[in-house]
Amino acid sequence: MGRLMPAIPEETLVSTFINIIIALVVAWILITFLKAAIRVIREYERAVIFRLGRLLGAKGPGLIFLIPFVDKPRIIDLRLLSFDIPRQRIITKDNVTVDVDAVVYYRVVNPIDAVVKVQDYITASNFIAQTTLRDVIGQVELDELLTRRDELGKRIQGIVDEITEGWGIKVTQVALRDVVLPEEMLRAIAKQAEAEREKRSRIITAEGELLAAQKMAEAAEFYAKNPQAMRLRELQTWVEIARERNLIIITEGGVATGPLAYALAARKEEKK
C-alpha cells in the first residue's frame, strides 16, 4: 500500500491564508501609493503643486514625485490655445448694427499665476475678449470696421493682453473672422458702389473729350498754317468714304464741287 501524506493542521492553513491576504493588501497599497506618487509630465505641460493647501511650485517636464493625499497637482497646458468669441451684435459709432465673429489665440507663460490669480483663466480670458471686442467696435464707424480689420484686431489684442498679463497669459493674436451686415445696409453699399463706378465713368469720358478737343484745336491750328495738308487730308477722307458706294459727299474746297456732285447724281439716275 502507498504511503499516506501527513495531514496539515487546520491552524497552519488559516495562518497561510491570512498571510496571503495581508501580502495582497500590502501590494495593493504599495501599487496605489506609487501610482499616486509618481507622475509623468509632458514637455508642453507643467504641474503646479499644492502641499496641504500651500503653493509648493511648478514642476516638470519629466518624472515627478508627489506625497499621496498631501500634494495636489494641477496640470497646465503651455501650448498655443484658441477660442472662438461667440458672434456679437454690436452697434457701431455711426449707428449701424453688425454681427462680428472673432478668434483669440493665446498661451500660458506663467502657470503659477494662471492657477493662483484666477479661478478659470480660459473662461475669464473669453469674457474679457468679448467685452473688449464690443467696446472697440462700438467706437469705430462702419467703413473703418470693413477696411481696417487688422488694425482693430491688434488694438483688441493689446487691450486683452494688458489685462491678462497679470494672469500669466500672453495673447498672441486677435482676428476678426467675419462681419455680417443687415440686408438694408448691403443694398445701400451696392448702390453707393454703383454710383461711384458711374462717377468714375463720367469723369473718364469727360477727360477723354477734353483731350480730344485739345488735339483737334492743335490740328486746326496746324491746318490753318498748312492749307496743303488740309487738302491732302480731305482727299484721304474721300478715299476712305468712297468705299461706301451708296454715299454722295458734298464738301467745300478749292474747286467747285457742286457741278461735280450734280453730274454724279445724274449718272447714278441713268444707271437705274
VOGU-3710 file (C-alpha; in Angstrom, 3 decimals, decimal comma):
1> mgrlmpaipe> 0,000/0,000/0,000  1,097/3,549/-0,740  2,499/5,807/1,910  -0,061/8,302/3,337  0,678/12,088/3,344  0,685/13,671/6,788  -2,335/15,860/7,458  -1,717/19,647/7,561  -3,030/21,220/10,703  -6,023/23,500/10,280
11> etlvstfini> -4,286/26,324/12,155  -1,450/26,323/9,604  -3,855/26,636/6,659  -5,651/29,574/8,248  -2,363/31,281/9,037  -1,110/30,827/5,460  -4,341/32,176/4,030  -4,196/35,231/6,285  -0,584/35,876/5,287  -1,528/35,756/1,594
21> iialvvawil> -4,384/38,209/2,151  -2,089/40,571/4,042  0,542/40,346/1,280  -2,050/41,159/-1,383  -3,363/44,106/0,627  0,145/45,437/1,163  0,932/45,031/-2,549  -2,263/46,844/-3,497  -1,492/49,680/-1,076  2,062/49,907/-2,398
31> itflkaairv> 0,910/50,000/-6,043  -1,723/52,611/-5,251  0,843/54,660/-3,346  3,342/54,507/-6,214  0,657/55,320/-8,768  -0,377/58,400/-6,796  3,211/59,411/-6,023  4,714/59,134/-9,497  3,529/61,376/-12,328  4,895/61,888/-15,841
41> ireyeravif> 4,590/65,475/-17,087  4,810/66,034/-20,846  7,138/68,559/-22,441  4,334/71,051/-23,090  2,842/70,740/-19,569  3,653/71,990/-16,084  2,330/70,687/-12,748  1,513/73,339/-10,136  1,843/71,565/-6,760  -0,052/72,425/-3,565
51> rlgrllgakg> 1,098/70,718/-0,360  -1,540/70,834/2,361  -3,037/73,862/0,621  0,229/75,806/0,345  1,843/76,516/-3,016  4,912/74,354/-3,490  5,791/75,459/-7,056  5,628/74,318/-10,658  7,358/71,112/-11,721  8,017/69,364/-14,992
61> pgliflipfv> 8,509/68,203/-17,614  9,534/64,650/-16,889  9,058/62,376/-13,875  7,889/63,993/-10,632  7,160/62,530/-7,184  4,201/63,514/-5,015  3,150/62,672/-1,496  -0,217/60,930/-1,847  -3,152/62,619/-0,137  -0,844/65,522/0,773
71> dkpriidlrl> 0,217/67,026/-2,586  -2,460/68,215/-5,019  -1,241/68,853/-8,579  -2,928/70,892/-11,281  -1,704/70,288/-14,835  -1,429/73,393/-17,062  -1,051/73,185/-20,848  1,570/75,614/-22,233  0,699/75,163/-25,913  -0,918/77,832/-28,050
81> lsfdiprqri> -4,667/77,734/-27,467  -7,530/79,335/-29,350  -11,157/80,042/-28,652  -13,928/81,437/-30,789  -15,634/84,544/-29,446  -19,381/83,967/-29,905  -20,934/86,198/-32,546  -21,612/89,595/-31,002  -24,319/92,016/-32,185  -22,718/95,451/-31,905
91> itkdnvtvdv> -23,816/98,992/-32,810  -21,010/100,957/-34,463  -20,252/104,628/-33,905  -22,447/105,619/-36,894  -25,407/103,591/-35,530  -25,130/100,544/-37,802  -25,908/97,139/-36,269  -23,383/94,446/-37,234  -22,648/90,880/-36,140  -18,926/90,354/-35,501
101> davvyyrvvn> -17,194/86,994/-35,060  -13,579/86,830/-33,825  -10,918/84,308/-32,788  -8,376/84,792/-29,973  -5,017/82,967/-29,839  -3,158/82,844/-26,513  -0,840/80,714/-24,372  0,107/80,381/-20,711  3,576/81,761/-19,933  3,359/81,610/-16,126
111> pidavvkvqd> 1,454/78,538/-14,910  1,623/79,603/-11,244  -0,149/82,917/-11,919  -2,677/81,165/-14,162  -3,636/78,886/-11,246  -3,289/81,184/-8,236  -4,516/84,560/-9,540  -7,631/83,488/-11,456  -10,124/80,700/-10,876  -10,584/79,719/-14,543
121> yitasnfiaq> -8,205/81,547/-16,857  -9,872/80,220/-20,025  -13,354/81,474/-19,136  -12,007/84,752/-17,757  -9,979/85,418/-20,917  -13,027/84,648/-23,054  -15,201/87,146/-21,179  -12,503/89,848/-21,318  -12,135/89,331/-25,075  -15,903/89,600/-25,618
131> ttlrdvigqv> -16,164/92,813/-23,606  -13,152/94,390/-25,315  -14,482/93,445/-28,756  -17,779/95,195/-28,072  -16,049/98,294/-26,682  -13,607/98,691/-29,571  -16,122/98,031/-32,368  -18,589/100,437/-30,743  -16,028/103,253/-31,053  -15,431/102,978/-34,817
141> eldelltrrd> -17,567/103,639/-37,876  -18,671/101,003/-40,363  -16,198/101,998/-43,077  -13,308/101,715/-40,635  -14,561/98,321/-39,461  -14,703/96,970/-43,013  -11,360/98,370/-44,213  -9,166/98,181/-41,094  -9,805/94,751/-39,596  -6,140/94,037/-38,952
151> elgkriqgiv> -5,616/97,296/-37,049  -8,736/96,723/-34,959  -7,606/93,167/-34,201  -4,224/94,463/-32,999  -5,947/97,084/-30,856  -8,141/94,427/-29,220  -5,110/92,181/-28,755  -3,189/94,936/-26,961  -6,037/95,651/-24,543  -6,742/91,990/-23,743
161> deitegwgik> -3,042/91,176/-23,412  -2,539/94,042/-20,950  -5,380/92,756/-18,745  -4,427/89,058/-18,873  -0,708/89,667/-18,388  -1,206/89,548/-14,624  -2,776/86,102/-15,013  0,323/84,674/-16,687  -1,323/84,652/-20,131  0,106/86,041/-23,374
171> vtqvalrdvv> -2,386/86,927/-26,121  -0,634/86,498/-29,476  -3,377/87,422/-31,945  -6,995/88,507/-32,258  -8,521/88,012/-35,704  -11,884/89,436/-36,801  -13,123/86,463/-38,757  -16,464/87,709/-40,078  -18,574/90,876/-40,172  -22,241/90,363/-41,078
181> lpeemlraia> -24,249/93,390/-42,236  -28,052/93,713/-42,397  -29,726/93,387/-45,800  -30,677/97,083/-45,932  -27,058/98,092/-45,443  -25,883/95,657/-48,122  -28,277/97,221/-50,634  -27,138/100,711/-49,652  -23,491/99,736/-50,097  -24,283/98,230/-53,518
191> kqaeaerekr> -25,976/101,482/-54,601  -23,046/103,501/-53,333  -20,594/101,325/-55,270  -22,707/101,638/-58,426  -22,825/105,426/-58,070  -19,076/105,506/-57,541  -18,496/103,484/-60,710  -20,835/105,788/-62,672  -18,964/108,808/-61,332  -15,617/107,388/-62,459
201> sriitaegel> -17,074/106,517/-65,868  -18,320/110,069/-66,444  -15,046/111,574/-65,302  -13,096/109,343/-67,674  -15,444/110,250/-70,563  -15,123/113,986/-69,841  -11,347/113,723/-69,640  -11,330/111,906/-72,987  -13,477/114,591/-74,617  -11,260/117,330/-73,214
211> laaqkmaeaa> -8,156/115,620/-74,552  -9,795/115,101/-77,958  -10,826/118,771/-78,104  -7,300/119,868/-77,300  -5,878/117,664/-80,034  -8,477/118,906/-82,546  -7,603/122,503/-81,664  -3,938/121,758/-82,256  -4,796/120,069/-85,588  -6,932/123,013/-86,698
221> efyaknpqam> -4,116/125,420/-85,886  -1,711/123,265/-87,883  -4,084/123,025/-90,881  -4,580/126,788/-90,811  -0,851/127,258/-91,221  -0,565/124,497/-93,885  -3,574/124,508/-96,298  -1,898/121,857/-98,492  -2,013/119,449/-95,586  -5,704/120,240/-95,147
231> rlrelqtwve> -6,327/119,429/-98,813  -4,419/116,155/-98,574  -6,387/115,201/-95,500  -9,639/115,949/-97,323  -8,648/113,746/-100,259  -7,663/110,950/-97,925  -11,048/111,193/-96,223  -12,763/110,945/-99,630  -10,809/107,798/-100,399  -11,958/106,223/-97,147
241> iarernliii> -15,587/107,239/-97,705  -15,567/106,132/-101,353  -15,566/102,537/-100,198  -19,241/103,035/-99,326  -20,801/103,102/-102,818  -24,191/104,453/-101,769  -22,884/107,700/-100,324  -22,592/111,086/-102,031  -20,305/113,558/-100,295  -20,580/117,317/-100,944
251> teggvatgpl> -17,844/119,439/-99,410  -16,403/122,870/-99,861  -12,911/123,092/-101,232  -10,591/124,860/-103,595  -12,564/123,586/-106,630  -16,258/123,833/-107,456  -17,759/120,609/-106,093  -21,415/121,478/-106,720  -21,442/120,685/-110,510  -19,408/117,570/-109,843
261> ayalaarkee> -21,949/116,348/-107,310  -24,800/117,125/-109,747  -23,094/115,112/-112,501  -22,523/112,168/-110,181  -26,172/112,170/-109,129  -27,360/112,320/-112,752  -25,130/109,438/-113,693  -26,499/107,414/-110,833  -30,063/108,031/-112,054  -29,126/106,896/-115,585
271> kk> -27,787/103,607/-114,203  -31,090/102,964/-112,507
//
